[in-house]
Amino acid sequence: MDLRRLLFVCLLAGCSATPRVSLEVAPAPAPLARTYAGFWDAALALDYERADSLAATEPEREYARALRDLAEARLDSAQVRLTQLLDDRQAEPRARALLAAVAKETATVPEKAFPSRVDRSFVEALLEARKAERWTYTEATRSIFDRSSAAPTPAIPIRVNGVGAMLGLDTGAGLTVIGSELAAAAGAKRLGARTGARDVHGEGVLVELGVADLDLGGIRIERHPVLIIDSARLRFRQGGAEVSGFEGMLGWNALARLRTTIDNAQQAVTFEKPTGARRAAGDLAWIGEPYVRARAPNGLPMRLFLDTGASHSSLSGNIARAMGLGDGERVPSQVMGAGSSRKVDLMVHRDATLFVGGARVAFGEMQSIEPRSTGYAVRDGVLGADALVRGKVVIDPTAHEFLIQP
């Protein structure tokens, strides 16, 4: 079952462990018209405006409308459109993959969303758990975060069933994850629903659905759905030595209902109840997973998967070349996934720049990757934690707001 990326990846050795990033407030350049081979090329890039203009059939137009519905937070409407598209031979594979992602966020599970009985049972258990979840917003919560030298992902203090723990802030994890040791110490309730996922090396990972109460100071989440995983999978080793680790990861099912401000100068994270009205469009949108709009110096527009659990930002090779970065430099690196590490060769671009969140962000190093397909999207790239280590960062999914302020 694809639960999105559950565990983050650290990329070290050939790339610097401490991100070299600078930023300044600067307007983005005028947009460059992006070229697509056809409708599905645009749709897989999540460019629903261009996809709609390239649509030649009614099912294609309906698929583009479903993408727009998701970007503008009309999940029920998107679910209806995607369910109907399962009867169209051309649209069915992408519609089914996207419908499976949407079903985890809506109140019902369409009959045809999950061909696998195991996957369907897991999602049904998740939806039942979500119905019992309760949120209490008393006051904004400000916490001092920790950031290791090995990974720029902030670790924040949270109480799990009253037990203190340090959880990574991970927009890329679809659900909050807690390690088995923390689950046992806190008495997290296991619900018995299990499924398999894969880590960054493609190795199988068994996870179990559970619920726990989370206290973020002035914000309390009762019976919050979590994934329980072997704690060893949350520790990161290099050369036999542990270099980083977390007791869990605060995932999107919590962060989607919070306005999060990361103040790097004060080394503090503030969580508060979203107060802004929901806007139809913005720089941040959830289309099966969170994406932010970005632009290259030459104006090339792109959507990047927002993944604060990933140590380094990266671009697909095609996007890197289209923005004028060339093929890059091959660099030997150590890729650390949960509980293991592996040596790989990475393509790295020196001194790359992106305009995102209202700022010009200059990266000392930008990794180039093969485009990652989710079944309904071919990612342009990933905006990782290294992009968020300077200034003040605001993530407000309800307002579709993503800001980076020096």
N, C-alpha and C positions, 0 to 999 in steps of 0.2 A: 504493500500500500504506500502511495506517495503522500507523506504528511509534510511535504515541503522539506527544507533542510532543517533537521532537528538539532544538529550539533555544529558548532562553528569550526572554522579551519584557521590555523595560524600558519603563515608562510614566512619562514625565516631563512637564515644562512646566507644565500646569495642576495636576498633583499634585506635592507636594514631593518632591525627589530624595532627601532624607534622611528615612527613615520616622520619624514621630512615634508611637512605641509605648511604652506603659508596661504593667507587669504586677505582679501580686501573687498570692500563694497564697490561693485562695478556693474553697470548695466550689461546685459547679455547682448551679443551682436545680433544683427537682423537675421531672422531664420533663413536657412538655406533650404530650398525645395529638395526633399529627400526622394530619391528614385527607388521605385519598387518594380519588381518583375510582374506583379499582378495583384489581384485582390488578396490572396492568401499570404503573400509576402508582407503586405501592409498589415493584415489582421494579426499575423504572428508577431509582428513588431508592436502590437497593441495600439497602432495608429488608427483608431476607429474613424477619424474624420476622413483620412485618405482612403481607407478601406471602403467606406460608404460611397465615395466618388468613383471607385474602381469596380464596385459590385455590378455584376452582369445578370444576376438572377435574384429572385425574391429571397431564397434561403441565405444568399450572401448578404443581402441588405439586412435581413433579420439578425444575422450573426453580428454584423457591425453595430446594430442597435443594442444587442445584448452587451457588447463591450462598453458602449457608452453608458448603458444603465448601471453597470458595475462601477465605472469610474465616477458616476454621479450618485452612488450609494442607493440605487433602486434595485436592491437584491431580489425582491420578490418578482418584479417584472422581468429581470434577467433570467431567473429560474424558469419562468413560464416559457420564455422564448427558446431557451436552450433545450428544454424538455421537448418542445415541438420539433426542434431541429434534429432530434435523434432519428427521425424517420427519413431524413435526407442522407443519401449515401455519401455525398461529398463532404457535408458538414459534420456528420455524425462523430468521427474520431475526435475532432477538436471540441465539439459541443459536449461530448461525454466527459472529456478530461476537465473542462472548465466547470461543468455542472457538478462534478465530484468535489471540486474546491468550494464552490458556492454552497453546496449542501451542508458543509460543516459550519456555515455562518447563518443559516436560515432556520426556521422553526420546523420545517418538514423535510423529509427525504424522498425525492421523487422515485417512483417505482423502478425506473430504468437507470438511475444514476450509478449504481454499483452492481455490475454483473456478479461479482464475488460475494457470496453469502457472508464470509468472514468480514470483509470490508464493510458491508452494509450493517452488520451487527455492531461493529465497533462504532460507526458513526451514529447509529441509533442510540447506543449507550451514551455517547458524547452529548447528543441533543437532549436526552433526558437529564443528564447532569447539569447542563446549562440552564434548564428550566428552574432548577432549585438554587441557582447561584443568586446571591444577594450582595449589593454594593451599598456602602455607607460612606458618604463624603462629609466629613466634619470640618476639615480645614486643609489648606495646602500643606504638603509635607516636603521639607527640605532636608536632604541627607548628604553627608560627605561621602563621596565614592572613592573607591580604590582602583588603581589602574596599574597593572604589573608592567615590568619592562619588556615582557615577552608578548603581551597582547594589549592593544589599546581599548578593548571593550570594557566599559565601566562596570565594576562590581559594586552593588548597592546593598546596604543592610536592610533585611526584611525579616519579620517574624512569621514563621510557618507553624500554625497551631501553637503559638506562644514560644516557639524555639527560635532563637536568633540564628540567622544564616546570611551568607553573602551570595547573592544571585547576580549573574551577568545580565545586562540589559540587552535583549536580543530581539530586534524587530523581525529577524529572519526566521525565527522559530514560530510556527503557527500556533502552538500551544505552549504554555509554561511547562518547563521540565524541572523535575527535582530528582536528585540522586537517591539511590536505594537506601543509603546510610541516613540521609536526612529524613526520608520518608519513614524509616523505622523509628528514629529518635523523636520525630514529631507526631507519630501515630497517624499518618495520613491514611485515609480510608481507601483501600483498593477495591475497585469495582469489578474486577475479574475479566473485563474486556481487554484482550491483548491483540497486538498486531505487530507486523514486522516492518522495519524501515531500513535504510542504508546510511552508513556514515560517509564521510568525505572520501574514503578509499573504496567505496562500493561494497564494504563488508556488511553482513546482516546484523541488525540490532533489534532485540526484542524489547518492546515497551508495553507498559500496562497503564490503563486509564485509572485515575484516582481523583479524589477531591481533598482539598485542604483549605483552611482559613488563612488568608494572608493579611498581615498588618503592615501598612506602609506609613505608620505614624498616624496622621489624621485621616487616612483612607483605609477602610477595611473591606475585604472581599471575602464573603463567607461561601463555603462550599465551592471554591474555585476549581474548575477542571484542570488537572495536571497530568503530564505523562511521567511515569516513574521508570527510571532507567538505571542500570548498573552504575554505581558511582565511579567505577574505574573509567567509564566512558566520558567522564567530565574532567578527567585529569590529563594533562598534556606533557608528554615526555620527549626528551631529546638526548640521545646517547645514554639511555638508561636512567637519566635523572629527571625528576619532575620539575618543570620550569613554570608551569601555570596550571590553574584549575579553578573550578567553581563548584559550589554545592548544588547549583541549579541555574536555570536561565528563566528570567521573567519574559514571557513570550507575548505574541501579538494579541492573544485573547484577553490579556490584561491591558496592554499598552494601547489598544484600539479605543479604550474608554477613558483614556487619560490625556491630559495635556502635559507633555514632558519637556522640561527645559534643562539642558546640560550646560552648566556654567563652568568652563574649563579654568578660568582665572581663579575662581573660588573652589574649584574641585568639588562642586556640589550638583546634585540632581534634585529638581523640584517637580513633584507630581501634584496636579490639581485637577479639579473637575473641569471639563471643557465648558467654556462659557460663551464662545462665539457661535453665531448661527451657522448652520450647515450651508456651505456654498456649493453651487452646482459644479463648479470647476475650480481647480487650484493646482499647485505643484505636486501635491501628494494624493495618490488615489490607490484604492485597493481593487485590484483586478486579479483575484485568486491569491494574491500576495501583494505587499505594499510596493508601489513604484513611485519614483520621483522624476519629474521632468528635468532635463539638463540640456545644455547646448555646448557644442565645441567652439573654439575660437573662430573657426570658419563658418559658424552658424548652423552646423549640422545638428538637428534636433534628435533627442533620444530619450528613452525611458529606462531608468536604471533601477534594478531591484534594490530596495533599501534594506540592508542587512548589517545591523550594528554588531552582530556576532561574528562577522567576518573581519579578520585583521586588516586586510588590504582591499582597496578598491580595484576593480579590473574592468577591462573592456573586451568585447569580442574582437577577434582579429579583423573582421570586416569593418567594424566601426572604427577601430584604430587606424586602419588604412584610409578610410573615407575622410577622417578628420586630419589627415596629413602626417600621421606619426610613423608611417612606414611599417616594416616588418618587426622592428624591435631587435633587442639583443638577447641571445640565449644565455641564461644564467642558471647554474646548478643551485638548487634550493632544497631545503628540508620542509616537507609538508607535514604538519602535525595535525592529525585528526584526533578524535577522542580515544585516548588510551594507546595510541600507536603513532609512529612517524614513518615517513617514506621519503627517499631522495628522488627528486624529479628535476627535469630541466624546464624552466619557465622562460617565456618571452617577456622581456621587460623593456618599457619605454622610459627614457630619462626625461624629466622636466615636462610632464604633460599638464595641461590646464583644462579645467571644466568650469562652466558657468552654471551654478546650481544654488538654489535657495536664496537667490538675491546677491550672491557673492561670486567673486572670481577665486577659485580654489586651485592653487598650483601644487602639484605633487612632484616630489623629488623622484619618485618611481611609480610607474603605473604598470600593472601586470596585464598581459594579453592572454586571453583564454579562448578555447573553442566555444562557440555559442552553445549555451545550455538550453535544452528544450524541456519544457514542462508538459508537453503534449498540446498545449493551447498557446504557448508563447515561446519564441526564441529570443532569449534575453540579449539586449544590447550590451549589458554589463551589470556590475554590482557596485553600489555605493556603500563602502564598508566603513568600519570604525575609524580608519585613518583619516577620513574626510571630516571627522567630528572632534578632532583633538585640539582645535584652536577656537577661540572666541566663545560665543554663546549660540547654542543650537536649540531650536524649538521644533517639536514634532507634535502636531495636533491633528490626528486623523479625522475627528469630527468636523473640523473647519477646513479640511483638505490643505492644511498649512504645513510647510516645511521651510524653515529659515535658518540661515547661517549668518551670524552677525559678529564682526570683529570685536 
